[in-house]
């Protein structure tokens, strides 16, 4: 689908999350003033038109106990012609969620994010996972996860690979799973239909205006009536207990028939709002090949990321390595995986298989920032001319290329070398 799937995933930041919460009055489903007013400053995604429903059939956590429930949305990039954003990656510093839990014991939720997500599918490897820890129960709640001060995460815009004007390619995903200790009914709040009657919303298959976000207009009805850009009528449930339940589900909600009173039918979209600061960040849209680096002379591991597109036609790939400052390094590549520990006395491991190619002519000093980078967009290399031990080859659809960076390093016994971890790209048309 033209995207590089990220596999440097699952960083659990529960210890850094501060939870701020407020109760939603039973029966009224009204919402207090936003607890995230001090975050942002940009609201980048808002799906906050409460329908008055939450899925609880089957027990705790929603439709099926312990299930992973995945929804979708869109945060636009600067290339988006429908709703242009002002950047291509967003440093998320606050996540606001809404749920009901009528247990007397403590509630709790695991929230995961997927930069590249095709609606109504299951992705077992999230880019980022947050845990609420102990959360309030015995009612319906809006809680804000404060990620500021070190727990922020980077979310790539338009699915992480640029604007395609295609919901399957431009959406991010997010999922929830119940981790509470209660025995009562619990589930996420269902949010309103995007075919809303707010005059600022545009009717159609998907909303296209990003209402109540920094790139979209405010709602003419309420600051808390937003339906989420490019959310769909479905969500995916992955039942970890009764696997035959795993499927794409539809709540049965259609257009808002209650005007500014808010939606009055259930809808297969869940309550969430994301805020981001203005800091720059880099989202990694690459695959991690399962062979990790060893610590370098600075005490941390050398790493690399791939950004751009897996599309051969796009020929848009950038390799970026983070290595010790002022170190000399170059990238290596192969079409298979391998494992050679400490080759030639190196402190690291070669993670590539046979017929290794070298980008040796593009070797560079990492400078004070400790970065070595090569890009097809600068004409430094091309996916149609990738080095291997015996000449060069052109990327083929369905083929995979694995990459590492080999760099100079130091050890207690003297000068040596080291390697980054490995990443891969599976090529698409």
HELIX and SHEET records of a PDB file:
HELIX    1   1 UNK A   14  UNK A   16  5                                   3    
HELIX    2   2 UNK A  157  UNK A  160  5                                   4    
HELIX    3   3 UNK A  167  UNK A  170  1                                   4    
HELIX    4   4 UNK A  243  UNK A  245  5                                   3    
HELIX    5   5 UNK A  259  UNK A  261  5                                   3    
HELIX    6   6 UNK A  343  UNK A  345  5                                   3    
HELIX    7   7 UNK A  360  UNK A  362  5                                   3    
HELIX    8   8 UNK A  376  UNK A  378  5                                   3    
SHEET    1   A 7 UNK A  11  UNK A  12  0                                        
SHEET    2   A 7 UNK A 128  UNK A 131  1                                        
SHEET    3   A 7 UNK A 109  UNK A 114 -1                                        
SHEET    4   A 7 UNK A 172  UNK A 178 -1                                        
SHEET    5   A 7 UNK A  68  UNK A  73 -1                                        
SHEET    6   A 7 UNK A 234  UNK A 238 -1                                        
SHEET    7   A 7 UNK A 247  UNK A 250 -1                                        
SHEET    1   B 4 UNK A  18  UNK A  24  0                                        
SHEET    2   B 4 UNK A 139  UNK A 146 -1                                        
SHEET    3   B 4 UNK A  89  UNK A 101 -1                                        
SHEET    4   B 4 UNK A 153  UNK A 156 -1                                        
SHEET    1   C 5 UNK A  18  UNK A  24  0                                        
SHEET    2   C 5 UNK A 139  UNK A 146 -1                                        
SHEET    3   C 5 UNK A  89  UNK A 101 -1                                        
SHEET    4   C 5 UNK A 186  UNK A 191 -1                                        
SHEET    5   C 5 UNK A  50  UNK A  54 -1                                        
SHEET    1   D 5 UNK A  18  UNK A  24  0                                        
SHEET    2   D 5 UNK A 139  UNK A 146 -1                                        
SHEET    3   D 5 UNK A  89  UNK A 101 -1                                        
SHEET    4   D 5 UNK A 272  UNK A 277 -1                                        
SHEET    5   D 5 UNK A  42  UNK A  47 -1                                        
SHEET    1   E 5 UNK A 287  UNK A 288  0                                        
SHEET    2   E 5 UNK A 423  UNK A 426 -1                                        
SHEET    3   E 5 UNK A 400  UNK A 411 -1                                        
SHEET    4   E 5 UNK A 328  UNK A 334 -1                                        
SHEET    5   E 5 UNK A 357  UNK A 358 -1                                        
SHEET    1   F 4 UNK A 287  UNK A 288  0                                        
SHEET    2   F 4 UNK A 423  UNK A 426 -1                                        
SHEET    3   F 4 UNK A 400  UNK A 411 -1                                        
SHEET    4   F 4 UNK A 414  UNK A 419 -1                                        
SHEET    1   G 5 UNK A 287  UNK A 288  0                                        
SHEET    2   G 5 UNK A 423  UNK A 426 -1                                        
SHEET    3   G 5 UNK A 400  UNK A 411 -1                                        
SHEET    4   G 5 UNK A 328  UNK A 334 -1                                        
SHEET    5   G 5 UNK A 364  UNK A 365 -1                                        
SHEET    1   H 3 UNK A 303  UNK A 308  0                                        
SHEET    2   H 3 UNK A 317  UNK A 322 -1                                        
SHEET    3   H 3 UNK A 371  UNK A 375 -1                                        
SHEET    1   I 2 UNK A 337  UNK A 341  0                                        
SHEET    2   I 2 UNK A 349  UNK A 352 -1                                        
SHEET    1   J 2 UNK A 386  UNK A 388  0                                        
SHEET    2   J 2 UNK A 391  UNK A 393 -1                                        
END                                                                             
